[in-house]
Amino acid sequence: MKINKEQEETLTEKLKKMFSLTEDSASHEEIRTRLLDGGQVTGTNMCVLGCAMIIASVGLNMSSTAVIIGAMLISPIMGSILASAYGSVSADYPLLRNHLLGFGIQVAISVSAAMIYFLLSPVKEPTVELLARTSPTFFDVLIAFFGGIAGIIGQTRIDKTNTVIPGVAIATALMPPLCTCGYSIANGRFDMLLGAGYLFILNAYFIFLASCAILVVLKIPKVKELTPKQWKVHRFIMIRNTILLAIPSII
């Protein structure tokens, strides 16, 4: 049975509409407000982050998957990554620097809280859950990238999908590697620190990369337009960083 040209066009239009990211997208102003609010480094977020780190550390220390998942659900650390992606795509570099600084502060507080816990904990031997965060593979790259896509899509809809971000937080697992870094420093296990630190950087970067890609598709307005030369340099840096970070996981 042959499909005529008109039917083919209709089918193509339906497929485009089915997978369109702009069909039910929130306004650019709403997207900006959501992402920047989620990336704020405030007293409330810092208190929640500290609690999440202690909970995750206890879960890793006792090999309790349920406790680890609970900590990942309440952690606000992903908000800074999404806000940084917005700053990058909108070419608002002061905003990007501000959120990257906030992200760095969150990381420092997280590792410090975990380190203090593990210094005080009577359980010193690394558990299966801790060791599982020290050997990143290319599968972690795929999880972080597609998790980042799902997360930013959920945040940019007219009706924000509240079920997406928790799922992404669990899948991409930003908290456990940071806790493992704290354990490694507290117990002098620098072999574990290298693997856990790499896993965290891998997850954070590919969530950032995926978020940037979707925000570009949504045509987020720029504070200033980049010249062709600036855009070429920007693209080169992103490609270079992606390759350099992915290669060790493939090996």
Secondary structure as a PSIPRED ss2 file (coil, helix, strand):
# PSIPRED VFORMAT (PSIPRED V4.0)

   1 M C   1.000  0.000  0.000
   2 K C   1.000  0.000  0.000
   3 I C   1.000  0.000  0.000
   4 N C   1.000  0.000  0.000
   5 K H   0.000  1.000  0.000
   6 E H   0.000  1.000  0.000
   7 Q H   0.000  1.000  0.000
   8 E H   0.000  1.000  0.000
   9 E H   0.000  1.000  0.000
  10 T H   0.000  1.000  0.000
  11 L H   0.000  1.000  0.000
  12 T H   0.000  1.000  0.000
  13 E H   0.000  1.000  0.000
  14 K H   0.000  1.000  0.000
  15 L H   0.000  1.000  0.000
  16 K H   0.000  1.000  0.000
  17 K H   0.000  1.000  0.000
  18 M H   0.000  1.000  0.000
  19 F C   1.000  0.000  0.000
  20 S C   1.000  0.000  0.000
  21 L C   1.000  0.000  0.000
  22 T C   1.000  0.000  0.000
  23 E C   1.000  0.000  0.000
  24 D C   1.000  0.000  0.000
  25 S E   0.000  0.000  1.000
  26 A C   1.000  0.000  0.000
  27 S C   1.000  0.000  0.000
  28 H H   0.000  1.000  0.000
  29 E H   0.000  1.000  0.000
  30 E H   0.000  1.000  0.000
  31 I H   0.000  1.000  0.000
  32 R H   0.000  1.000  0.000
  33 T H   0.000  1.000  0.000
  34 R H   0.000  1.000  0.000
  35 L H   0.000  1.000  0.000
  36 L H   0.000  1.000  0.000
  37 D H   0.000  1.000  0.000
  38 G H   0.000  1.000  0.000
  39 G C   1.000  0.000  0.000
  40 Q C   1.000  0.000  0.000
  41 V C   1.000  0.000  0.000
  42 T C   1.000  0.000  0.000
  43 G H   0.000  1.000  0.000
  44 T H   0.000  1.000  0.000
  45 N H   0.000  1.000  0.000
  46 M H   0.000  1.000  0.000
  47 C H   0.000  1.000  0.000
  48 V H   0.000  1.000  0.000
  49 L H   0.000  1.000  0.000
  50 G H   0.000  1.000  0.000
  51 C H   0.000  1.000  0.000
  52 A H   0.000  1.000  0.000
  53 M H   0.000  1.000  0.000
  54 I H   0.000  1.000  0.000
  55 I H   0.000  1.000  0.000
  56 A H   0.000  1.000  0.000
  57 S H   0.000  1.000  0.000
  58 V H   0.000  1.000  0.000
  59 G H   0.000  1.000  0.000
  60 L H   0.000  1.000  0.000
  61 N H   0.000  1.000  0.000
  62 M C   1.000  0.000  0.000
  63 S C   1.000  0.000  0.000
  64 S C   1.000  0.000  0.000
  65 T H   0.000  1.000  0.000
  66 A H   0.000  1.000  0.000
  67 V H   0.000  1.000  0.000
  68 I H   0.000  1.000  0.000
  69 I H   0.000  1.000  0.000
  70 G H   0.000  1.000  0.000
  71 A H   0.000  1.000  0.000
  72 M H   0.000  1.000  0.000
  73 L H   0.000  1.000  0.000
  74 I H   0.000  1.000  0.000
  75 S C   1.000  0.000  0.000
  76 P C   1.000  0.000  0.000
  77 I H   0.000  1.000  0.000
  78 M H   0.000  1.000  0.000
  79 G H   0.000  1.000  0.000
  80 S H   0.000  1.000  0.000
  81 I H   0.000  1.000  0.000
  82 L H   0.000  1.000  0.000
  83 A H   0.000  1.000  0.000
  84 S H   0.000  1.000  0.000
  85 A H   0.000  1.000  0.000
  86 Y H   0.000  1.000  0.000
  87 G H   0.000  1.000  0.000
  88 S H   0.000  1.000  0.000
  89 V H   0.000  1.000  0.000
  90 S C   1.000  0.000  0.000
  91 A C   1.000  0.000  0.000
  92 D C   1.000  0.000  0.000
  93 Y H   0.000  1.000  0.000
  94 P H   0.000  1.000  0.000
  95 L H   0.000  1.000  0.000
  96 L H   0.000  1.000  0.000
  97 R H   0.000  1.000  0.000
  98 N H   0.000  1.000  0.000
  99 H H   0.000  1.000  0.000
 100 L H   0.000  1.000  0.000
 101 L H   0.000  1.000  0.000
 102 G H   0.000  1.000  0.000
 103 F H   0.000  1.000  0.000
 104 G H   0.000  1.000  0.000
 105 I H   0.000  1.000  0.000
 106 Q H   0.000  1.000  0.000
 107 V H   0.000  1.000  0.000
 108 A H   0.000  1.000  0.000
 109 I H   0.000  1.000  0.000
 110 S H   0.000  1.000  0.000
 111 V H   0.000  1.000  0.000
 112 S H   0.000  1.000  0.000
 113 A H   0.000  1.000  0.000
 114 A H   0.000  1.000  0.000
 115 M H   0.000  1.000  0.000
 116 I H   0.000  1.000  0.000
 117 Y H   0.000  1.000  0.000
 118 F H   0.000  1.000  0.000
 119 L H   0.000  1.000  0.000
 120 L H   0.000  1.000  0.000
 121 S C   1.000  0.000  0.000
 122 P C   1.000  0.000  0.000
 123 V C   1.000  0.000  0.000
 124 K C   1.000  0.000  0.000
 125 E C   1.000  0.000  0.000
 126 P C   1.000  0.000  0.000
 127 T C   1.000  0.000  0.000
 128 V H   0.000  1.000  0.000
 129 E H   0.000  1.000  0.000
 130 L H   0.000  1.000  0.000
 131 L H   0.000  1.000  0.000
 132 A C   1.000  0.000  0.000
 133 R C   1.000  0.000  0.000
 134 T C   1.000  0.000  0.000
 135 S C   1.000  0.000  0.000
 136 P C   1.000  0.000  0.000
 137 T C   1.000  0.000  0.000
 138 F H   0.000  1.000  0.000
 139 F H   0.000  1.000  0.000
 140 D H   0.000  1.000  0.000
 141 V H   0.000  1.000  0.000
 142 L H   0.000  1.000  0.000
 143 I H   0.000  1.000  0.000
 144 A H   0.000  1.000  0.000
 145 F H   0.000  1.000  0.000
 146 F H   0.000  1.000  0.000
 147 G H   0.000  1.000  0.000
 148 G H   0.000  1.000  0.000
 149 I H   0.000  1.000  0.000
 150 A H   0.000  1.000  0.000
 151 G H   0.000  1.000  0.000
 152 I H   0.000  1.000  0.000
 153 I H   0.000  1.000  0.000
 154 G H   0.000  1.000  0.000
 155 Q H   0.000  1.000  0.000
 156 T C   1.000  0.000  0.000
 157 R E   0.000  0.000  1.000
 158 I C   1.000  0.000  0.000
 159 D C   1.000  0.000  0.000
 160 K C   1.000  0.000  0.000
 161 T C   1.000  0.000  0.000
 162 N C   1.000  0.000  0.000
 163 T C   1.000  0.000  0.000
 164 V H   0.000  1.000  0.000
 165 I H   0.000  1.000  0.000
 166 P H   0.000  1.000  0.000
 167 G H   0.000  1.000  0.000
 168 V H   0.000  1.000  0.000
 169 A H   0.000  1.000  0.000
 170 I H   0.000  1.000  0.000
 171 A H   0.000  1.000  0.000
 172 T H   0.000  1.000  0.000
 173 A C   1.000  0.000  0.000
 174 L C   1.000  0.000  0.000
 175 M H   0.000  1.000  0.000
 176 P H   0.000  1.000  0.000
 177 P H   0.000  1.000  0.000
 178 L H   0.000  1.000  0.000
 179 C H   0.000  1.000  0.000
 180 T H   0.000  1.000  0.000
 181 C H   0.000  1.000  0.000
 182 G H   0.000  1.000  0.000
 183 Y H   0.000  1.000  0.000
 184 S H   0.000  1.000  0.000
 185 I H   0.000  1.000  0.000
 186 A H   0.000  1.000  0.000
 187 N C   1.000  0.000  0.000
 188 G C   1.000  0.000  0.000
 189 R C   1.000  0.000  0.000
 190 F H   0.000  1.000  0.000
 191 D H   0.000  1.000  0.000
 192 M H   0.000  1.000  0.000
 193 L H   0.000  1.000  0.000
 194 L H   0.000  1.000  0.000
 195 G H   0.000  1.000  0.000
 196 A H   0.000  1.000  0.000
 197 G H   0.000  1.000  0.000
 198 Y H   0.000  1.000  0.000
 199 L H   0.000  1.000  0.000
 200 F H   0.000  1.000  0.000
 201 I H   0.000  1.000  0.000
 202 L H   0.000  1.000  0.000
 203 N H   0.000  1.000  0.000
 204 A H   0.000  1.000  0.000
 205 Y H   0.000  1.000  0.000
 206 F H   0.000  1.000  0.000
 207 I H   0.000  1.000  0.000
 208 F H   0.000  1.000  0.000
 209 L H   0.000  1.000  0.000
 210 A H   0.000  1.000  0.000
 211 S H   0.000  1.000  0.000
 212 C H   0.000  1.000  0.000
 213 A H   0.000  1.000  0.000
 214 I H   0.000  1.000  0.000
 215 L H   0.000  1.000  0.000
 216 V H   0.000  1.000  0.000
 217 V H   0.000  1.000  0.000
 218 L C   1.000  0.000  0.000
 219 K C   1.000  0.000  0.000
 220 I C   1.000  0.000  0.000
 221 P C   1.000  0.000  0.000
 222 K C   1.000  0.000  0.000
 223 V C   1.000  0.000  0.000
 224 K C   1.000  0.000  0.000
 225 E C   1.000  0.000  0.000
 226 L C   1.000  0.000  0.000
 227 T C   1.000  0.000  0.000
 228 P H   0.000  1.000  0.000
 229 K H   0.000  1.000  0.000
 230 Q H   0.000  1.000  0.000
 231 W H   0.000  1.000  0.000
 232 K H   0.000  1.000  0.000
 233 V H   0.000  1.000  0.000
 234 H H   0.000  1.000  0.000
 235 R H   0.000  1.000  0.000
 236 F H   0.000  1.000  0.000
 237 I H   0.000  1.000  0.000
 238 M H   0.000  1.000  0.000
 239 I H   0.000  1.000  0.000
 240 R H   0.000  1.000  0.000
 241 N H   0.000  1.000  0.000
 242 T H   0.000  1.000  0.000
 243 I H   0.000  1.000  0.000
 244 L H   0.000  1.000  0.000
 245 L H   0.000  1.000  0.000
 246 A H   0.000  1.000  0.000
 247 I H   0.000  1.000  0.000
 248 P H   0.000  1.000  0.000
 249 S H   0.000  1.000  0.000
 250 I H   0.000  1.000  0.000
 251 I C   1.000  0.000  0.000
